[in-house]
């Protein structure tokens, strides 16, 4: 017969959630930074095809 698993302690659960949330916060910061650099035209590691879009409009 199947046995129930051991309960996870609150500290382990909280540590895991804190790690998950901190990763999400870091990714949000990076996305915002990339968006700002694209808007100002200073993006180095992101290819944004503006020239092709301008040619299609004309």
DRENDO-1510 file (C-alpha; in Angstrom, 1 decimal, always signed):
<recs>
REC; n; res; u; v; w
REC; 1; UNK; +0.0; +0.0; +0.0 .
REC; 2; UNK; +1.2; +3.5; -0.8 .
REC; 3; UNK; +2.6; +5.5; +2.1 .
REC; 4; UNK; +2.2; +9.3; +2.4 .
REC; 5; UNK; +5.3; +11.4; +1.8 .
REC; 6; UNK; +6.9; +13.4; +4.5 .
REC; 7; UNK; +5.7; +17.0; +4.9 .
REC; 8; UNK; +8.0; +19.7; +3.6 .
REC; 9; UNK; +9.1; +22.1; +6.4 .
REC; 10; UNK; +8.0; +25.7; +6.2 .
REC; 11; UNK; +11.6; +26.9; +6.0 .
REC; 12; UNK; +12.3; +24.7; +2.9 .
REC; 13; UNK; +9.1; +25.9; +1.3 .
REC; 14; UNK; +9.8; +29.5; +2.0 .
REC; 15; UNK; +13.4; +29.2; +0.7 .
REC; 16; UNK; +12.2; +27.7; -2.5 .
REC; 17; UNK; +9.6; +30.4; -3.0 .
REC; 18; UNK; +12.0; +33.2; -2.2 .
REC; 19; UNK; +14.5; +31.8; -4.8 .
REC; 20; UNK; +11.7; +31.6; -7.4 .
REC; 21; UNK; +10.6; +35.1; -6.7 .
REC; 22; UNK; +14.1; +36.5; -6.8 .
REC; 23; UNK; +14.7; +34.9; -10.2 .
REC; 24; UNK; +11.4; +36.5; -11.5 .
REC; 25; UNK; +12.5; +39.9; -10.2 .
REC; 26; UNK; +15.9; +39.6; -11.9 .
REC; 27; UNK; +14.3; +38.7; -15.2 .
REC; 28; UNK; +11.8; +41.6; -15.0 .
REC; 29; UNK; +14.7; +44.0; -14.4 .
REC; 30; UNK; +16.6; +42.6; -17.4 .
REC; 31; UNK; +13.5; +42.9; -19.6 .
REC; 32; UNK; +12.9; +46.5; -18.6 .
REC; 33; UNK; +16.5; +47.4; -19.1 .
REC; 34; UNK; +16.5; +45.8; -22.6 .
REC; 35; UNK; +13.3; +47.7; -23.5 .
REC; 36; UNK; +14.8; +51.0; -22.4 .
REC; 37; UNK; +18.0; +50.4; -24.3 .
REC; 38; UNK; +16.0; +49.5; -27.4 .
REC; 39; UNK; +13.9; +52.7; -27.2 .
REC; 40; UNK; +17.0; +54.9; -26.8 .
REC; 41; UNK; +18.8; +53.0; -29.6 .
REC; 42; UNK; +21.7; +51.9; -27.4 .
REC; 43; UNK; +21.0; +48.1; -27.5 .
REC; 44; UNK; +24.2; +46.1; -28.2 .
REC; 45; UNK; +23.1; +42.5; -27.8 .
REC; 46; UNK; +19.7; +42.8; -29.4 .
REC; 47; UNK; +19.0; +42.9; -33.1 .
REC; 48; UNK; +16.0; +45.1; -33.9 .
REC; 49; UNK; +15.3; +45.3; -37.7 .
REC; 50; UNK; +14.3; +49.0; -38.0 .
REC; 51; UNK; +15.6; +49.6; -41.5 .
REC; 52; UNK; +13.5; +46.8; -43.0 .
REC; 53; UNK; +10.3; +48.2; -41.4 .
REC; 54; UNK; +11.0; +51.6; -42.7 .
REC; 55; UNK; +11.5; +50.3; -46.3 .
REC; 56; UNK; +8.2; +48.5; -46.2 .
REC; 57; UNK; +6.2; +51.6; -45.2 .
REC; 58; UNK; +7.5; +53.6; -48.1 .
</recs>
